[in-house]
Amino acid sequence: MRQALDMTHSLQILYEDNHLLAVVKPAGLATMGAAADTPSLWKLAKDYLKRKYKKPGNVYLGVVSRLDSPVSGVALFARTSKAAARLTEQFRSRRVKKIYWTLVEGTVTPLSGLLTHHIARDEANRRMRVVGATLRGARQASLGYRRLKIVQKKLSLVEVELHTGRKHQIRLQLAELGHPIVGDRKYGSRRAFGGGIALHARRLTVEHPVRRENITFEAPLPDAWRRFGVRMNDEG
């Protein structure tokens, strides 16, 4: 078992044991579901395990947490079906802690708060929309946020704790607040980011599926954040 930052076969490893594999997903790479000839984080992780352990056949690897393609940060895989089932149940019952950092346009006020909306898919425009609670397909989305600091006078560094795990949830809810994520043109941003969008899954805490103790994975910020003056110690 190890818990150290490592780079092997273009995969940045945060943690690895017989049950789990936590890695850093770079912005612009799909978690999974890409075409057969297109790279994905899941494919890279399976290839890493196959090479490292010299497995001749198929390698089991369950996707536990997914990130949108333009989002960076912690991604967690299960190395056994039992671990996958136990972790999936934790996510389903909201017993995990998911912390994101994001740079958004404007000055976020109030300094902290809770956002709750009902959202649904807009298939025609390939995005999500805020809708009425009674609309067919509407699902409740909830998150807590706090502003960490003002960046370059016109941007806010915000920490988000995700309470639900809806598609594009953070992107949509912050845009609905009037503060789209930098680089996220789909949800109204007018600023370029340079490497996906300014949304980073910074920290994930789960209960280890076998040892039954909490374990936290933390991903370093990508280089694209540095030109905005954001550092990992900007906790506020």
GUDRENLUM-861315 format. One record per residue (C-alpha): x, y, z. Coordinates in Angstrom, 1 decimal, always signed. Example, Ala and Ser with C-alpha at 12.3 -4.5 7.8 and 13.67 -1.06 7.14 Angstrom:
REM residues 2
+--------+--------+--------+
:      x :      y :      z :
+--------+--------+--------+
:  +12.3 :   -4.5 :   +7.8 :
:  +13.7 :   -1.1 :   +7.1 :
+--------+--------+--------+
//
This chain:
REM residues 236
+--------+--------+--------+
:      x :      y :      z :
+--------+--------+--------+
:   +0.0 :   +0.0 :   +0.0 :
:   +1.2 :   +3.5 :   -0.6 :
:   -0.1 :   +7.1 :   -0.5 :
:   +2.3 :   +9.2 :   -2.5 :
:   +2.2 :  +11.2 :   -5.6 :
:   +3.6 :   +9.2 :   -8.5 :
:   +3.7 :   +9.5 :  -12.3 :
:   +3.5 :   +6.3 :  -14.3 :
:   +2.4 :   +5.9 :  -17.9 :
:   +1.0 :   +9.5 :  -17.9 :
:   -1.2 :   +8.6 :  -14.9 :
:   -0.9 :  +10.7 :  -11.7 :
:   -1.4 :   +8.4 :   -8.7 :
:   -2.7 :   +9.7 :   -5.4 :
:   -3.3 :   +6.4 :   -3.6 :
:   -3.3 :   +2.7 :   -4.4 :
:   -4.0 :   -0.5 :   -2.5 :
:   -5.6 :   -3.8 :   -3.3 :
:   -9.1 :   -2.3 :   -3.2 :
:   -8.8 :   +1.3 :   -4.4 :
:   -7.0 :   +3.5 :   -7.0 :
:   -7.2 :   +7.2 :   -6.6 :
:   -5.8 :   +9.3 :   -9.4 :
:   -5.7 :  +12.9 :  -10.7 :
:   -7.9 :  +13.5 :  -13.7 :
:   -6.4 :  +16.2 :  -16.0 :
:   -8.8 :  +18.7 :  -17.6 :
:   -9.9 :  +17.7 :  -21.1 :
:   -9.8 :  +13.9 :  -20.6 :
:  -13.0 :  +12.0 :  -20.3 :
:  -13.4 :   +9.8 :  -17.2 :
:  -14.8 :   +7.0 :  -19.3 :
:  -17.2 :   +6.3 :  -22.1 :
:  -15.0 :   +7.6 :  -24.8 :
:  -14.9 :   +5.9 :  -28.2 :
:  -12.7 :   +2.8 :  -28.5 :
:   -9.8 :   +4.8 :  -30.1 :
:  -10.1 :   +7.8 :  -27.8 :
:   -8.2 :   +8.0 :  -24.5 :
:  -10.0 :   +8.1 :  -21.2 :
:   -8.9 :   +8.1 :  -17.6 :
:  -10.4 :   +4.7 :  -17.1 :
:   -8.4 :   +3.2 :  -20.0 :
:   -5.2 :   +4.8 :  -18.7 :
:   -5.8 :   +3.4 :  -15.2 :
:   -6.6 :   -0.1 :  -16.5 :
:   -3.5 :   +0.0 :  -18.7 :
:   -1.4 :   +1.1 :  -15.7 :
:   -2.7 :   -1.8 :  -13.5 :
:   -2.2 :   -4.3 :  -16.4 :
:   +1.4 :   -3.2 :  -16.9 :
:   +2.3 :   -3.0 :  -13.2 :
:   +0.9 :   -6.4 :  -12.2 :
:   +1.6 :   -8.1 :  -15.6 :
:   -2.0 :   -9.3 :  -15.9 :
:   -2.5 :  -11.3 :  -19.1 :
:   -6.3 :  -10.9 :  -19.2 :
:   -8.9 :   -8.3 :  -18.5 :
:   -8.4 :   -6.0 :  -15.5 :
:  -11.4 :   -5.2 :  -13.3 :
:  -11.7 :   -1.5 :  -12.5 :
:  -15.0 :   +0.1 :  -11.4 :
:  -15.7 :   +3.8 :  -11.8 :
:  -16.7 :   +5.2 :   -8.5 :
:  -16.6 :   +8.9 :   -9.1 :
:  -16.9 :  +10.7 :  -12.4 :
:  -15.8 :  +14.2 :  -13.5 :
:  -16.9 :  +16.1 :  -16.5 :
:  -14.3 :  +16.2 :  -19.3 :
:  -13.2 :  +19.9 :  -18.7 :
:  -12.9 :  +19.4 :  -14.9 :
:   -9.7 :  +18.3 :  -13.1 :
:   -9.1 :  +16.7 :   -9.8 :
:   -9.6 :  +13.5 :   -7.7 :
:  -11.1 :  +10.5 :   -9.4 :
:  -11.6 :   +7.3 :   -7.6 :
:  -11.7 :   +3.7 :   -9.0 :
:  -12.5 :   +0.4 :   -7.3 :
:  -10.2 :   -2.6 :   -7.9 :
:  -12.8 :   -5.2 :   -6.8 :
:  -16.5 :   -5.6 :   -7.4 :
:  -17.0 :   -5.7 :   -3.6 :
:  -15.2 :   -2.4 :   -3.1 :
:  -17.2 :   -0.9 :   -6.0 :
:  -20.5 :   -1.9 :   -4.5 :
:  -19.7 :   -0.6 :   -1.1 :
:  -18.3 :   +2.7 :   -2.4 :
:  -21.3 :   +3.2 :   -4.8 :
:  -23.6 :   +2.8 :   -1.8 :
:  -21.7 :   +5.5 :   +0.1 :
:  -22.1 :   +7.9 :   -2.8 :
:  -25.8 :   +7.0 :   -3.2 :
:  -26.5 :   +7.6 :   +0.5 :
:  -24.4 :  +10.8 :   +0.5 :
:  -21.9 :   +9.6 :   +3.1 :
:  -18.9 :  +10.9 :   +1.2 :
:  -17.4 :  +14.4 :   +1.4 :
:  -16.7 :  +16.1 :   -1.9 :
:  -14.8 :  +19.4 :   -1.9 :
:  -14.2 :  +21.4 :   -5.1 :
:  -12.4 :  +24.6 :   -5.8 :
:  -13.6 :  +26.9 :   -8.6 :
:  -12.8 :  +30.4 :  -10.0 :
:  -15.9 :  +32.2 :  -10.9 :
:  -16.6 :  +35.6 :  -12.6 :
:  -17.6 :  +38.5 :  -10.3 :
:  -17.6 :  +39.0 :   -6.5 :
:  -19.6 :  +36.2 :   -4.8 :
:  -21.9 :  +37.5 :   -2.1 :
:  -22.9 :  +36.5 :   +0.5 :
:  -19.5 :  +35.0 :   +1.5 :
:  -21.1 :  +31.6 :   +2.1 :
:  -24.4 :  +29.9 :   +1.5 :
:  -26.5 :  +26.9 :   +0.5 :
:  -27.8 :  +26.6 :   -3.1 :
:  -30.7 :  +24.3 :   -3.8 :
:  -32.4 :  +24.0 :   -7.2 :
:  -34.3 :  +21.5 :   -9.2 :
:  -32.5 :  +20.7 :  -12.5 :
:  -33.2 :  +18.7 :  -15.6 :
:  -31.5 :  +17.8 :  -18.8 :
:  -31.9 :  +20.0 :  -21.9 :
:  -31.1 :  +17.4 :  -24.5 :
:  -31.4 :  +19.9 :  -27.4 :
:  -28.6 :  +22.0 :  -26.1 :
:  -26.6 :  +19.3 :  -24.3 :
:  -26.7 :  +21.0 :  -21.0 :
:  -28.7 :  +21.1 :  -17.7 :
:  -31.3 :  +23.8 :  -16.8 :
:  -32.9 :  +25.0 :  -13.6 :
:  -36.6 :  +23.9 :  -13.7 :
:  -39.7 :  +23.8 :  -11.6 :
:  -39.8 :  +21.0 :   -8.9 :
:  -42.8 :  +19.4 :  -10.5 :
:  -41.4 :  +19.1 :  -14.1 :
:  -40.9 :  +15.6 :  -15.3 :
:  -37.3 :  +14.6 :  -14.9 :
:  -36.5 :  +17.3 :  -12.3 :
:  -34.0 :  +16.3 :   -9.6 :
:  -33.0 :  +18.3 :   -6.6 :
:  -29.4 :  +19.6 :   -6.6 :
:  -27.8 :  +21.0 :   -3.4 :
:  -24.4 :  +22.4 :   -2.6 :
:  -22.7 :  +24.6 :   +0.0 :
:  -20.2 :  +27.3 :   -0.9 :
:  -17.8 :  +29.8 :   +0.7 :
:  -15.8 :  +32.5 :   -0.9 :
:  -12.1 :  +32.1 :   -0.1 :
:  -10.7 :  +35.2 :   -1.7 :
:  -11.0 :  +37.8 :   -4.5 :
:   -8.6 :  +37.1 :   -7.4 :
:   -7.5 :  +39.7 :   -9.9 :
:  -10.3 :  +42.0 :   -8.6 :
:  -13.0 :  +40.6 :  -10.8 :
:  -12.9 :  +36.9 :  -10.0 :
:  -13.7 :  +34.9 :   -6.8 :
:  -12.0 :  +31.7 :   -5.6 :
:  -14.8 :  +29.6 :   -4.2 :
:  -14.8 :  +26.3 :   -2.2 :
:  -17.8 :  +24.1 :   -2.9 :
:  -19.0 :  +21.2 :   -0.8 :
:  -21.2 :  +19.0 :   -3.1 :
:  -24.2 :  +17.5 :   -1.3 :
:  -25.7 :  +15.8 :   -4.4 :
:  -24.0 :  +14.5 :   -7.5 :
:  -26.1 :  +15.8 :  -10.4 :
:  -24.7 :  +16.3 :  -13.9 :
:  -23.1 :  +19.7 :  -14.4 :
:  -24.5 :  +20.7 :  -11.0 :
:  -21.8 :  +23.1 :   -9.8 :
:  -21.5 :  +24.7 :  -13.2 :
:  -25.2 :  +25.3 :  -13.5 :
:  -25.9 :  +26.4 :   -9.9 :
:  -23.1 :  +28.9 :   -9.8 :
:  -24.1 :  +30.3 :  -13.2 :
:  -27.6 :  +30.6 :  -11.9 :
:  -26.2 :  +32.7 :   -8.9 :
:  -24.8 :  +35.0 :  -11.5 :
:  -21.2 :  +33.7 :  -11.3 :
:  -20.3 :  +31.4 :  -14.1 :
:  -17.1 :  +29.3 :  -13.8 :
:  -14.1 :  +30.8 :  -15.7 :
:  -13.8 :  +29.2 :  -19.0 :
:  -17.2 :  +27.5 :  -18.9 :
:  -18.8 :  +29.0 :  -22.1 :
:  -21.6 :  +26.4 :  -22.0 :
:  -22.9 :  +28.1 :  -18.9 :
:  -22.2 :  +31.7 :  -19.7 :
:  -18.5 :  +32.5 :  -19.0 :
:  -16.8 :  +35.2 :  -21.0 :
:  -13.3 :  +34.5 :  -19.7 :
:  -10.8 :  +32.1 :  -21.1 :
:   -9.1 :  +29.7 :  -18.6 :
:   -6.6 :  +27.8 :  -20.7 :
:   -7.0 :  +24.1 :  -19.9 :
:  -10.6 :  +23.0 :  -19.4 :
:  -12.6 :  +25.1 :  -17.0 :
:  -11.7 :  +26.5 :  -13.6 :
:  -13.3 :  +23.7 :  -11.6 :
:  -11.1 :  +21.3 :   -9.6 :
:  -12.2 :  +18.3 :   -7.5 :
:   -9.8 :  +19.1 :   -4.7 :
:  -10.6 :  +16.6 :   -2.0 :
:  -12.6 :  +13.4 :   -1.6 :
:  -13.3 :  +11.6 :   +1.7 :
:  -14.8 :   +8.1 :   +1.8 :
:  -14.9 :   +5.2 :   +4.2 :
:  -12.4 :   +2.6 :   +3.1 :
:  -14.5 :   -0.4 :   +1.8 :
:  -12.5 :   -3.0 :   +3.7 :
:  -10.8 :   -1.2 :   +6.6 :
:  -13.9 :   +0.8 :   +7.4 :
:  -12.0 :   +4.0 :   +8.3 :
:  -12.2 :   +7.3 :   +6.6 :
:   -9.6 :   +8.1 :   +4.0 :
:   -9.1 :  +11.4 :   +2.2 :
:   -7.6 :  +12.0 :   -1.3 :
:   -6.4 :  +15.4 :   -2.3 :
:   -5.3 :  +16.5 :   -5.8 :
:   -2.8 :  +19.3 :   -6.5 :
:   -4.0 :  +22.3 :   -8.5 :
:   -3.1 :  +22.2 :  -12.2 :
:   -0.6 :  +24.7 :  -13.6 :
:   -3.4 :  +26.7 :  -15.3 :
:   -4.4 :  +28.0 :  -11.9 :
:   -1.1 :  +29.6 :  -11.1 :
:   -1.4 :  +32.5 :  -13.5 :
:   -4.5 :  +33.6 :  -11.5 :
:   -2.4 :  +33.6 :   -8.3 :
:   -4.2 :  +30.7 :   -6.7 :
:   -2.2 :  +28.4 :   -4.4 :
:   -3.1 :  +25.3 :   -2.5 :
:   -2.8 :  +27.2 :   +0.8 :
:   -5.6 :  +29.6 :   -0.1 :
:   -7.9 :  +28.0 :   +2.4 :
:   -9.0 :  +31.3 :   +3.9 :
+--------+--------+--------+
//
